[in-house]
Amino acid sequence: MLRFDDRVAIITGAGHGLGRSHALLLAERGAKVVVNDLGGALDGTGASAGPAAEVADLIVKNGGQAVASTDNVATPEGARAIVQTAVDAFGKVDIVVNNAGILRDRSFGKMTVEDFDQVLAVHVRGSYLVSQAAYPLMKAAGYGRVVNTSSPAGLFGNFGQANYSTAKMGLVGLTKTIGIEGARNGIRANAIAPIAWTRMTEALLPAEFEAKFTPERVSALVAYLVHESCETSGEVFTVGGGRVARVFVAEGPGFKTDDVTPEVIAGNWESVMAEQPYVLTAGDSMKAML
Ligand code: NAI
């Protein structure tokens, strides 16, 4: 059994849904958990201390260790306070699961700057800020595990979610770069793109999904990715309903010529669009151009 005894985990947005499930699972397996949640509505408005406290209390009632935090991940002060809560209560931070999120869906033509900025602030800035606040501690310890929460909507696009998909694809870049920079200090970073029945999706998913797409089926992957035995880093996984799959950003073999003109490109479009054989790194992409 993968255990987390003596590990300290911060889970953001853990008052509901997926984050709540991650927090309960890690705590049940021995982790000391900071249950962070601002406690607002799905669109990010409002705040309440209730959800974070309820989950932290439940963990303690079950015999685990947890403290609640109601700080906002999207502000530098909030992110610092979340990490400070972990240090004050448990002395360190081993694990950060950036899960807090909001939704402000609107078709692209109708999206407001505020809807765009607010969604990026919680998902992208929040994940950046909380990870960065914990990063010096992880570096000093030579150990850290970060999981960011992307989405199939970001990886593949989705109607009405220009803000959300921008944010969720942005998290892929953040994850890969934390993975690269953190490697020499034992820090691993990965992203998940989940599907689960939560307050965020209950109005969107068919009713029969509720029993199959439980948050617990996503938390199982999160627990593996943040375990010390998992050395994988910089990867993205779709996860839901009991299925886990690697998603990779790949570059096809392409079409190469010394005489590159719009017409030559148009005439060789099939080769440009080909998928196999592919390369997976910026270095191999550059080599293929030489
Ligand atoms: P949820 O709405 O139940 O949970 C999100 C939590 O984040 C809420 O408890 C909310 O209070 C908290 N939160 C929002 N803004 C915050 C802030 N500024 N600071 C601290 N906490 C904040 O939704 P769910 O489904 O559990 O979502 C969790 C994550 O998974 C989100 O990042 C979401 O975008 C992502 N996701 C969920 C999918 C699903 O199928 N449920 C699909 C793809 C991604």
py3Dmol code that shows the C-alpha trace and the ligand (Angstrom):
import py3Dmol

protein = """\
ATOM      1  CA  MET A   1       0.000   0.000   0.000  1.00  0.00           C
ATOM      2  CA  LEU A   2       1.309   3.470  -0.887  1.00  0.00           C
ATOM      3  CA  ARG A   3       1.460   5.455   2.374  1.00  0.00           C
ATOM      4  CA  PHE A   4       2.203   9.097   3.119  1.00  0.00           C
ATOM      5  CA  ASP A   5       3.287   8.942   6.764  1.00  0.00           C
ATOM      6  CA  ASP A   6       5.330  12.024   7.710  1.00  0.00           C
ATOM      7  CA  ARG A   7       4.437  13.719   4.442  1.00  0.00           C
ATOM      8  CA  VAL A   8       2.781  17.150   4.486  1.00  0.00           C
ATOM      9  CA  ALA A   9       0.353  17.941   1.681  1.00  0.00           C
ATOM     10  CA  ILE A  10      -1.343  21.156   0.632  1.00  0.00           C
ATOM     11  CA  ILE A  11      -4.513  20.586  -1.366  1.00  0.00           C
ATOM     12  CA  THR A  12      -6.113  23.736  -2.751  1.00  0.00           C
ATOM     13  CA  GLY A  13      -9.843  23.910  -3.395  1.00  0.00           C
ATOM     14  CA  ALA A  14     -10.281  20.934  -1.086  1.00  0.00           C
ATOM     15  CA  GLY A  15     -13.625  21.969   0.406  1.00  0.00           C
ATOM     16  CA  HIS A  16     -15.612  20.307  -2.361  1.00  0.00           C
ATOM     17  CA  GLY A  17     -15.418  17.773  -5.158  1.00  0.00           C
ATOM     18  CA  LEU A  18     -12.068  16.521  -6.366  1.00  0.00           C
ATOM     19  CA  GLY A  19      -9.902  18.398  -3.849  1.00  0.00           C
ATOM     20  CA  ARG A  20     -11.990  17.076  -0.956  1.00  0.00           C
ATOM     21  CA  SER A  21     -11.541  13.555  -2.257  1.00  0.00           C
ATOM     22  CA  HIS A  22      -7.749  14.013  -2.700  1.00  0.00           C
ATOM     23  CA  ALA A  23      -7.483  15.368   0.859  1.00  0.00           C
ATOM     24  CA  LEU A  24      -9.465  12.501   2.385  1.00  0.00           C
ATOM     25  CA  LEU A  25      -7.435   9.860   0.531  1.00  0.00           C
ATOM     26  CA  LEU A  26      -4.002  11.290   1.374  1.00  0.00           C
ATOM     27  CA  ALA A  27      -5.016  11.817   5.031  1.00  0.00           C
ATOM     28  CA  GLU A  28      -6.388   8.285   5.277  1.00  0.00           C
ATOM     29  CA  ARG A  29      -2.964   7.085   4.127  1.00  0.00           C
ATOM     30  CA  GLY A  30      -1.061   9.052   6.737  1.00  0.00           C
ATOM     31  CA  ALA A  31      -0.420  12.492   5.193  1.00  0.00           C
ATOM     32  CA  LYS A  32      -0.812  15.661   7.240  1.00  0.00           C
ATOM     33  CA  VAL A  33      -3.051  17.829   5.116  1.00  0.00           C
ATOM     34  CA  VAL A  34      -3.700  21.539   4.692  1.00  0.00           C
ATOM     35  CA  VAL A  35      -7.274  21.675   3.431  1.00  0.00           C
ATOM     36  CA  ASN A  36      -7.426  24.969   1.564  1.00  0.00           C
ATOM     37  CA  ASP A  37     -10.664  26.394   0.214  1.00  0.00           C
ATOM     38  CA  LEU A  38     -11.949  29.912  -0.233  1.00  0.00           C
ATOM     39  CA  GLY A  39     -15.481  28.556  -0.026  1.00  0.00           C
ATOM     40  CA  GLY A  40     -17.029  30.688  -2.782  1.00  0.00           C
ATOM     41  CA  ALA A  41     -19.513  29.924  -5.545  1.00  0.00           C
ATOM     42  CA  LEU A  42     -18.674  28.075  -8.750  1.00  0.00           C
ATOM     43  CA  ASP A  43     -17.971  31.385 -10.519  1.00  0.00           C
ATOM     44  CA  GLY A  44     -15.527  32.437  -7.803  1.00  0.00           C
ATOM     45  CA  THR A  45     -17.786  34.975  -6.110  1.00  0.00           C
ATOM     46  CA  GLY A  46     -18.240  34.998  -2.340  1.00  0.00           C
ATOM     47  CA  ALA A  47     -16.323  33.170   0.370  1.00  0.00           C
ATOM     48  CA  SER A  48     -17.050  30.929   3.331  1.00  0.00           C
ATOM     49  CA  ALA A  49     -14.950  29.209   5.965  1.00  0.00           C
ATOM     50  CA  GLY A  50     -17.407  26.294   6.031  1.00  0.00           C
ATOM     51  CA  PRO A  51     -16.167  23.893   3.315  1.00  0.00           C
ATOM     52  CA  ALA A  52     -12.470  23.848   4.350  1.00  0.00           C
ATOM     53  CA  ALA A  53     -13.380  23.449   8.031  1.00  0.00           C
ATOM     54  CA  GLU A  54     -15.863  20.669   7.297  1.00  0.00           C
ATOM     55  CA  VAL A  55     -13.266  18.594   5.422  1.00  0.00           C
ATOM     56  CA  ALA A  56     -10.482  19.235   7.951  1.00  0.00           C
ATOM     57  CA  ASP A  57     -12.855  18.281  10.793  1.00  0.00           C
ATOM     58  CA  LEU A  58     -13.873  15.098   9.001  1.00  0.00           C
ATOM     59  CA  ILE A  59     -10.213  14.085   8.577  1.00  0.00           C
ATOM     60  CA  VAL A  60      -9.515  14.680  12.263  1.00  0.00           C
ATOM     61  CA  LYS A  61     -12.686  12.796  13.240  1.00  0.00           C
ATOM     62  CA  ASN A  62     -11.432   9.868  11.156  1.00  0.00           C
ATOM     63  CA  GLY A  63      -8.175   9.868  13.127  1.00  0.00           C
ATOM     64  CA  GLY A  64      -6.069  11.837  10.624  1.00  0.00           C
ATOM     65  CA  GLN A  65      -4.262  15.163  10.795  1.00  0.00           C
ATOM     66  CA  ALA A  66      -5.476  18.257   8.991  1.00  0.00           C
ATOM     67  CA  VAL A  67      -5.811  22.019   9.283  1.00  0.00           C
ATOM     68  CA  ALA A  68      -8.149  24.273   7.354  1.00  0.00           C
ATOM     69  CA  SER A  69      -7.094  27.308   5.320  1.00  0.00           C
ATOM     70  CA  THR A  70      -9.491  29.757   3.711  1.00  0.00           C
ATOM     71  CA  ASP A  71      -6.844  31.786   1.904  1.00  0.00           C
ATOM     72  CA  ASN A  72      -7.220  32.762  -1.736  1.00  0.00           C
ATOM     73  CA  VAL A  73      -4.751  30.943  -4.030  1.00  0.00           C
ATOM     74  CA  ALA A  74      -4.928  33.759  -6.575  1.00  0.00           C
ATOM     75  CA  THR A  75      -3.105  36.377  -4.485  1.00  0.00           C
ATOM     76  CA  PRO A  76       0.573  36.301  -3.450  1.00  0.00           C
ATOM     77  CA  GLU A  77      -0.411  36.911   0.200  1.00  0.00           C
ATOM     78  CA  GLY A  78      -2.987  34.130   0.072  1.00  0.00           C
ATOM     79  CA  ALA A  79      -0.519  31.659  -1.434  1.00  0.00           C
ATOM     80  CA  ARG A  80       2.141  32.554   1.123  1.00  0.00           C
ATOM     81  CA  ALA A  81      -0.397  32.152   3.928  1.00  0.00           C
ATOM     82  CA  ILE A  82      -1.356  28.673   2.717  1.00  0.00           C
ATOM     83  CA  VAL A  83       2.272  27.548   2.805  1.00  0.00           C
ATOM     84  CA  GLN A  84       2.795  29.256   6.171  1.00  0.00           C
ATOM     85  CA  THR A  85      -0.210  27.351   7.548  1.00  0.00           C
ATOM     86  CA  ALA A  86       1.507  24.089   6.556  1.00  0.00           C
ATOM     87  CA  VAL A  87       4.799  25.156   8.116  1.00  0.00           C
ATOM     88  CA  ASP A  88       3.170  26.365  11.336  1.00  0.00           C
ATOM     89  CA  ALA A  89       1.051  23.229  11.746  1.00  0.00           C
ATOM     90  CA  PHE A  90       3.360  20.530  10.385  1.00  0.00           C
ATOM     91  CA  GLY A  91       6.833  22.047   9.844  1.00  0.00           C
ATOM     92  CA  LYS A  92       7.256  21.512   6.084  1.00  0.00           C
ATOM     93  CA  VAL A  93       5.635  20.998   2.672  1.00  0.00           C
ATOM     94  CA  ASP A  94       6.241  17.834   0.629  1.00  0.00           C
ATOM     95  CA  ILE A  95       3.230  17.866  -1.657  1.00  0.00           C
ATOM     96  CA  VAL A  96       1.236  20.570  -3.421  1.00  0.00           C
ATOM     97  CA  VAL A  97      -1.915  19.656  -5.308  1.00  0.00           C
ATOM     98  CA  ASN A  98      -3.169  22.721  -7.163  1.00  0.00           C
ATOM     99  CA  ASN A  99      -6.820  21.917  -7.614  1.00  0.00           C
ATOM    100  CA  ALA A 100      -8.749  25.137  -6.852  1.00  0.00           C
ATOM    101  CA  GLY A 101     -10.803  26.274  -9.781  1.00  0.00           C
ATOM    102  CA  ILE A 102     -13.747  28.327 -10.959  1.00  0.00           C
ATOM    103  CA  LEU A 103     -15.890  28.428 -14.082  1.00  0.00           C
ATOM    104  CA  ARG A 104     -17.126  31.407 -16.075  1.00  0.00           C
ATOM    105  CA  ASP A 105     -18.330  29.853 -19.301  1.00  0.00           C
ATOM    106  CA  ARG A 106     -19.406  32.121 -22.142  1.00  0.00           C
ATOM    107  CA  SER A 107     -19.090  31.881 -25.907  1.00  0.00           C
ATOM    108  CA  PHE A 108     -15.910  33.496 -27.210  1.00  0.00           C
ATOM    109  CA  GLY A 109     -17.604  36.554 -28.742  1.00  0.00           C
ATOM    110  CA  LYS A 110     -19.400  37.351 -25.484  1.00  0.00           C
ATOM    111  CA  MET A 111     -16.568  36.696 -23.042  1.00  0.00           C
ATOM    112  CA  THR A 112     -15.637  39.688 -20.905  1.00  0.00           C
ATOM    113  CA  VAL A 113     -12.111  40.643 -19.894  1.00  0.00           C
ATOM    114  CA  GLU A 114     -13.130  40.095 -16.273  1.00  0.00           C
ATOM    115  CA  ASP A 115     -14.339  36.544 -16.951  1.00  0.00           C
ATOM    116  CA  PHE A 116     -11.097  35.834 -18.784  1.00  0.00           C
ATOM    117  CA  ASP A 117      -8.831  37.344 -16.135  1.00  0.00           C
ATOM    118  CA  GLN A 118     -10.614  35.828 -13.130  1.00  0.00           C
ATOM    119  CA  VAL A 119     -10.460  32.304 -14.523  1.00  0.00           C
ATOM    120  CA  LEU A 120      -6.768  32.635 -15.385  1.00  0.00           C
ATOM    121  CA  ALA A 121      -6.105  34.172 -11.963  1.00  0.00           C
ATOM    122  CA  VAL A 122      -7.460  31.224  -9.991  1.00  0.00           C
ATOM    123  CA  HIS A 123      -6.190  28.385 -12.184  1.00  0.00           C
ATOM    124  CA  VAL A 124      -2.894  29.657 -13.595  1.00  0.00           C
ATOM    125  CA  ARG A 125      -1.769  32.377 -11.195  1.00  0.00           C
ATOM    126  CA  GLY A 126      -3.041  30.341  -8.228  1.00  0.00           C
ATOM    127  CA  SER A 127      -1.081  27.250  -9.248  1.00  0.00           C
ATOM    128  CA  TYR A 128       2.008  29.327  -9.962  1.00  0.00           C
ATOM    129  CA  LEU A 129       1.786  31.252  -6.678  1.00  0.00           C
ATOM    130  CA  VAL A 130       1.163  28.305  -4.352  1.00  0.00           C
ATOM    131  CA  SER A 131       3.831  26.167  -6.036  1.00  0.00           C
ATOM    132  CA  GLN A 132       6.324  29.009  -5.951  1.00  0.00           C
ATOM    133  CA  ALA A 133       5.645  29.746  -2.266  1.00  0.00           C
ATOM    134  CA  ALA A 134       6.379  26.086  -1.458  1.00  0.00           C
ATOM    135  CA  TYR A 135       9.296  25.763  -3.872  1.00  0.00           C
ATOM    136  CA  PRO A 136      12.139  27.060  -1.620  1.00  0.00           C
ATOM    137  CA  LEU A 137      11.094  24.563   1.077  1.00  0.00           C
ATOM    138  CA  MET A 138      11.041  21.706  -1.405  1.00  0.00           C
ATOM    139  CA  LYS A 139      14.393  22.738  -2.864  1.00  0.00           C
ATOM    140  CA  ALA A 140      15.990  22.885   0.578  1.00  0.00           C
ATOM    141  CA  ALA A 141      14.567  19.446   1.412  1.00  0.00           C
ATOM    142  CA  GLY A 142      15.626  18.008  -1.955  1.00  0.00           C
ATOM    143  CA  TYR A 143      12.129  16.597  -2.321  1.00  0.00           C
ATOM    144  CA  GLY A 144       8.770  17.723  -3.646  1.00  0.00           C
ATOM    145  CA  ARG A 145       5.714  16.579  -5.529  1.00  0.00           C
ATOM    146  CA  VAL A 146       3.441  18.974  -7.440  1.00  0.00           C
ATOM    147  CA  VAL A 147       0.235  18.087  -9.254  1.00  0.00           C
ATOM    148  CA  ASN A 148      -1.564  20.719 -11.305  1.00  0.00           C
ATOM    149  CA  THR A 149      -5.123  20.302 -12.472  1.00  0.00           C
ATOM    150  CA  SER A 150      -5.588  20.766 -16.202  1.00  0.00           C
ATOM    151  CA  SER A 151      -8.652  19.653 -18.149  1.00  0.00           C
ATOM    152  CA  PRO A 152      -9.594  17.881 -21.357  1.00  0.00           C
ATOM    153  CA  ALA A 153     -11.246  21.239 -22.214  1.00  0.00           C
ATOM    154  CA  GLY A 154      -7.784  22.803 -22.214  1.00  0.00           C
ATOM    155  CA  LEU A 155      -5.958  20.008 -23.975  1.00  0.00           C
ATOM    156  CA  PHE A 156      -8.512  19.636 -26.735  1.00  0.00           C
ATOM    157  CA  GLY A 157     -10.613  22.854 -26.586  1.00  0.00           C
ATOM    158  CA  ASN A 158     -14.282  23.219 -25.686  1.00  0.00           C
ATOM    159  CA  PHE A 159     -17.165  25.424 -26.772  1.00  0.00           C
ATOM    160  CA  GLY A 160     -17.837  28.292 -24.377  1.00  0.00           C
ATOM    161  CA  GLN A 161     -14.599  27.857 -22.445  1.00  0.00           C
ATOM    162  CA  ALA A 162     -12.008  30.142 -24.083  1.00  0.00           C
ATOM    163  CA  ASN A 163     -10.908  31.427 -20.661  1.00  0.00           C
ATOM    164  CA  TYR A 164     -10.931  28.008 -18.999  1.00  0.00           C
ATOM    165  CA  SER A 165      -9.154  26.192 -21.837  1.00  0.00           C
ATOM    166  CA  THR A 166      -6.493  28.897 -22.040  1.00  0.00           C
ATOM    167  CA  ALA A 167      -5.913  28.484 -18.318  1.00  0.00           C
ATOM    168  CA  LYS A 168      -5.876  24.694 -18.430  1.00  0.00           C
ATOM    169  CA  MET A 169      -3.402  24.522 -21.325  1.00  0.00           C
ATOM    170  CA  GLY A 170      -1.300  27.156 -19.558  1.00  0.00           C
ATOM    171  CA  LEU A 171      -1.009  24.749 -16.654  1.00  0.00           C
ATOM    172  CA  VAL A 172       0.586  22.183 -18.967  1.00  0.00           C
ATOM    173  CA  GLY A 173       3.434  24.601 -19.700  1.00  0.00           C
ATOM    174  CA  LEU A 174       3.795  25.489 -16.012  1.00  0.00           C
ATOM    175  CA  THR A 175       3.904  21.798 -15.088  1.00  0.00           C
ATOM    176  CA  LYS A 176       6.514  20.900 -17.682  1.00  0.00           C
ATOM    177  CA  THR A 177       8.802  23.765 -16.694  1.00  0.00           C
ATOM    178  CA  ILE A 178       8.526  23.116 -12.944  1.00  0.00           C
ATOM    179  CA  GLY A 179       9.355  19.498 -13.818  1.00  0.00           C
ATOM    180  CA  ILE A 180      12.465  20.551 -15.760  1.00  0.00           C
ATOM    181  CA  GLU A 181      13.687  23.109 -13.200  1.00  0.00           C
ATOM    182  CA  GLY A 182      12.841  21.000 -10.154  1.00  0.00           C
ATOM    183  CA  ALA A 183      14.487  17.804 -11.425  1.00  0.00           C
ATOM    184  CA  ARG A 184      17.877  18.329  -9.801  1.00  0.00           C
ATOM    185  CA  ASN A 185      16.235  19.010  -6.431  1.00  0.00           C
ATOM    186  CA  GLY A 186      14.070  15.919  -6.370  1.00  0.00           C
ATOM    187  CA  ILE A 187      10.948  17.878  -7.312  1.00  0.00           C
ATOM    188  CA  ARG A 188       8.511  16.173  -9.683  1.00  0.00           C
ATOM    189  CA  ALA A 189       5.555  17.941 -11.310  1.00  0.00           C
ATOM    190  CA  ASN A 190       2.724  16.433 -13.320  1.00  0.00           C
ATOM    191  CA  ALA A 191      -0.728  17.499 -14.460  1.00  0.00           C
ATOM    192  CA  ILE A 192      -4.031  15.687 -14.490  1.00  0.00           C
ATOM    193  CA  ALA A 193      -6.954  16.342 -16.815  1.00  0.00           C
ATOM    194  CA  PRO A 194      -9.830  14.775 -14.893  1.00  0.00           C
ATOM    195  CA  ILE A 195     -13.470  14.012 -15.490  1.00  0.00           C
ATOM    196  CA  ALA A 196     -15.565  13.609 -12.354  1.00  0.00           C
ATOM    197  CA  TRP A 197     -19.055  14.222 -11.091  1.00  0.00           C
ATOM    198  CA  THR A 198     -18.809  17.366  -8.919  1.00  0.00           C
ATOM    199  CA  ARG A 199     -20.743  20.599  -8.498  1.00  0.00           C
ATOM    200  CA  MET A 200     -18.718  21.879 -11.468  1.00  0.00           C
ATOM    201  CA  THR A 201     -19.963  19.200 -13.843  1.00  0.00           C
ATOM    202  CA  GLU A 202     -23.256  17.869 -12.452  1.00  0.00           C
ATOM    203  CA  ALA A 203     -25.271  20.171 -14.724  1.00  0.00           C
ATOM    204  CA  LEU A 204     -23.162  19.248 -17.782  1.00  0.00           C
ATOM    205  CA  LEU A 205     -22.609  15.491 -17.550  1.00  0.00           C
ATOM    206  CA  PRO A 206     -25.318  12.882 -18.249  1.00  0.00           C
ATOM    207  CA  ALA A 207     -26.946  11.641 -15.000  1.00  0.00           C
ATOM    208  CA  GLU A 208     -25.636   8.096 -15.541  1.00  0.00           C
ATOM    209  CA  PHE A 209     -22.055   9.391 -15.159  1.00  0.00           C
ATOM    210  CA  GLU A 210     -22.486  10.033 -11.430  1.00  0.00           C
ATOM    211  CA  ALA A 211     -21.829   6.472 -10.288  1.00  0.00           C
ATOM    212  CA  LYS A 212     -18.927   5.807 -12.673  1.00  0.00           C
ATOM    213  CA  PHE A 213     -17.096   9.142 -12.626  1.00  0.00           C
ATOM    214  CA  THR A 214     -16.506   9.483  -8.904  1.00  0.00           C
ATOM    215  CA  PRO A 215     -13.893  11.928  -7.574  1.00  0.00           C
ATOM    216  CA  GLU A 216     -12.240   8.952  -5.804  1.00  0.00           C
ATOM    217  CA  ARG A 217     -11.340   7.489  -9.192  1.00  0.00           C
ATOM    218  CA  VAL A 218      -9.335  10.641  -9.938  1.00  0.00           C
ATOM    219  CA  SER A 219      -7.740  10.844  -6.493  1.00  0.00           C
ATOM    220  CA  ALA A 220      -6.164   7.413  -6.965  1.00  0.00           C
ATOM    221  CA  LEU A 221      -3.938   8.839  -9.735  1.00  0.00           C
ATOM    222  CA  VAL A 222      -3.161  11.985  -7.746  1.00  0.00           C
ATOM    223  CA  ALA A 223      -2.031   9.833  -4.820  1.00  0.00           C
ATOM    224  CA  TYR A 224       0.294   7.816  -7.038  1.00  0.00           C
ATOM    225  CA  LEU A 225       1.774  10.930  -8.686  1.00  0.00           C
ATOM    226  CA  VAL A 226       2.541  12.564  -5.318  1.00  0.00           C
ATOM    227  CA  HIS A 227       4.012   9.424  -3.790  1.00  0.00           C
ATOM    228  CA  GLU A 228       7.759   9.211  -3.269  1.00  0.00           C
ATOM    229  CA  SER A 229       7.916   6.077  -5.437  1.00  0.00           C
ATOM    230  CA  CYS A 230       6.695   7.993  -8.513  1.00  0.00           C
ATOM    231  CA  GLU A 231       9.628   9.533 -10.388  1.00  0.00           C
ATOM    232  CA  THR A 232       7.581  10.529 -13.457  1.00  0.00           C
ATOM    233  CA  SER A 233       7.694  14.266 -14.136  1.00  0.00           C
ATOM    234  CA  GLY A 234       6.446  16.783 -16.683  1.00  0.00           C
ATOM    235  CA  GLU A 235       3.643  14.536 -17.870  1.00  0.00           C
ATOM    236  CA  VAL A 236      -0.087  15.009 -18.329  1.00  0.00           C
ATOM    237  CA  PHE A 237      -2.726  12.342 -17.742  1.00  0.00           C
ATOM    238  CA  THR A 238      -6.409  12.187 -18.508  1.00  0.00           C
ATOM    239  CA  VAL A 239      -8.194  10.383 -15.708  1.00  0.00           C
ATOM    240  CA  GLY A 240     -11.804   9.491 -15.043  1.00  0.00           C
ATOM    241  CA  GLY A 241     -14.242   6.638 -14.627  1.00  0.00           C
ATOM    242  CA  GLY A 242     -11.426   4.216 -13.822  1.00  0.00           C
ATOM    243  CA  ARG A 243      -9.288   4.995 -16.886  1.00  0.00           C
ATOM    244  CA  VAL A 244      -5.847   6.647 -16.751  1.00  0.00           C
ATOM    245  CA  ALA A 245      -3.998   7.654 -19.937  1.00  0.00           C
ATOM    246  CA  ARG A 246      -0.898   9.656 -20.770  1.00  0.00           C
ATOM    247  CA  VAL A 247      -1.506  12.695 -22.972  1.00  0.00           C
ATOM    248  CA  PHE A 248       1.534  13.911 -24.842  1.00  0.00           C
ATOM    249  CA  VAL A 249       2.351  16.964 -26.890  1.00  0.00           C
ATOM    250  CA  ALA A 250       4.027  15.568 -29.982  1.00  0.00           C
ATOM    251  CA  GLU A 251       5.402  16.952 -33.233  1.00  0.00           C
ATOM    252  CA  GLY A 252       4.979  15.040 -36.468  1.00  0.00           C
ATOM    253  CA  PRO A 253       7.786  14.354 -38.976  1.00  0.00           C
ATOM    254  CA  GLY A 254       6.795  17.406 -41.001  1.00  0.00           C
ATOM    255  CA  PHE A 255       7.770  18.495 -44.473  1.00  0.00           C
ATOM    256  CA  LYS A 256      11.168  20.070 -45.140  1.00  0.00           C
ATOM    257  CA  THR A 257      12.493  21.993 -48.139  1.00  0.00           C
ATOM    258  CA  ASP A 258      15.044  24.715 -48.866  1.00  0.00           C
ATOM    259  CA  ASP A 259      12.487  26.392 -51.095  1.00  0.00           C
ATOM    260  CA  VAL A 260       9.749  27.180 -48.598  1.00  0.00           C
ATOM    261  CA  THR A 261       6.970  29.289 -50.102  1.00  0.00           C
ATOM    262  CA  PRO A 262       3.245  29.481 -49.270  1.00  0.00           C
ATOM    263  CA  GLU A 263       2.536  27.462 -52.428  1.00  0.00           C
ATOM    264  CA  VAL A 264       5.060  24.726 -51.600  1.00  0.00           C
ATOM    265  CA  ILE A 265       3.561  24.436 -48.107  1.00  0.00           C
ATOM    266  CA  ALA A 266       0.034  24.280 -49.549  1.00  0.00           C
ATOM    267  CA  GLY A 267       1.137  21.591 -52.012  1.00  0.00           C
ATOM    268  CA  ASN A 268       2.608  19.446 -49.238  1.00  0.00           C
ATOM    269  CA  TRP A 269      -0.094  19.944 -46.614  1.00  0.00           C
ATOM    270  CA  GLU A 270      -0.635  16.228 -46.130  1.00  0.00           C
ATOM    271  CA  SER A 271       3.034  15.787 -45.057  1.00  0.00           C
ATOM    272  CA  VAL A 272       2.807  18.823 -42.763  1.00  0.00           C
ATOM    273  CA  MET A 273      -0.213  17.247 -41.069  1.00  0.00           C
ATOM    274  CA  ALA A 274       1.289  13.742 -40.722  1.00  0.00           C
ATOM    275  CA  GLU A 275       1.543  12.347 -37.185  1.00  0.00           C
ATOM    276  CA  GLN A 276       4.081   9.514 -37.407  1.00  0.00           C
ATOM    277  CA  PRO A 277       6.921   9.230 -36.543  1.00  0.00           C
ATOM    278  CA  TYR A 278       6.727  11.978 -33.919  1.00  0.00           C
ATOM    279  CA  VAL A 279       9.170  13.706 -31.582  1.00  0.00           C
ATOM    280  CA  LEU A 280       8.419  14.719 -28.001  1.00  0.00           C
ATOM    281  CA  THR A 281      10.975  17.339 -26.989  1.00  0.00           C
ATOM    282  CA  ALA A 282      11.993  20.853 -28.011  1.00  0.00           C
ATOM    283  CA  GLY A 283      15.525  19.507 -28.593  1.00  0.00           C
ATOM    284  CA  ASP A 284      14.356  16.836 -31.037  1.00  0.00           C
ATOM    285  CA  SER A 285      12.132  19.384 -32.757  1.00  0.00           C
ATOM    286  CA  MET A 286      15.121  21.662 -33.309  1.00  0.00           C
ATOM    287  CA  LYS A 287      17.267  18.753 -34.555  1.00  0.00           C
ATOM    288  CA  ALA A 288      14.590  17.869 -37.118  1.00  0.00           C
ATOM    289  CA  MET A 289      14.758  21.410 -38.511  1.00  0.00           C
ATOM    290  CA  LEU A 290      18.545  21.343 -39.032  1.00  0.00           C
TER     291      LEU A 290
END
"""
ligand_1 = """\
44
NAI
P -15.469 22.214 -7.269
O -16.146 23.502 -7.595
O -16.228 21.198 -6.495
O -14.095 22.475 -6.522
C -13.286 23.589 -6.746
C -12.957 24.183 -5.395
O -12.012 25.255 -5.557
C -14.177 24.767 -4.690
O -14.355 24.140 -3.426
C -13.864 26.245 -4.577
O -14.378 26.839 -3.392
C -12.347 26.251 -4.604
N -11.789 27.538 -5.018
C -12.184 28.293 -6.070
N -11.458 29.416 -6.126
C -10.571 29.373 -5.102
C -9.536 30.240 -4.666
N -9.296 31.396 -5.314
N -8.787 29.876 -3.604
C -9.032 28.713 -2.954
N -10.020 27.861 -3.314
C -10.772 28.178 -4.390
O -15.024 21.591 -8.677
P -14.174 20.278 -9.025
O -14.845 19.645 -10.155
O -13.871 19.494 -7.813
O -12.839 20.952 -9.608
C -11.544 20.749 -9.081
C -10.538 21.068 -10.160
O -10.654 20.110 -11.214
C -10.721 22.421 -10.817
O -9.463 22.993 -11.089
C -11.432 22.090 -12.104
O -11.243 23.070 -13.091
C -10.773 20.770 -12.453
N -11.516 19.944 -13.381
C -12.654 19.308 -12.995
C -13.313 18.501 -13.892
C -14.482 17.698 -13.496
O -14.927 16.871 -14.326
N -15.017 17.839 -12.309
C -12.903 18.416 -15.304
C -11.662 19.055 -15.580
C -11.019 19.823 -14.650
"""
view = py3Dmol.view(width=600, height=400)
view.addModel(protein, "pdb")
view.setStyle({"model": 0}, {"cartoon": {"style": "trace"}})
view.addModel(ligand_1, "xyz")
view.setStyle({"model": 1}, {"stick": {}})
view.zoomTo()
view.show()
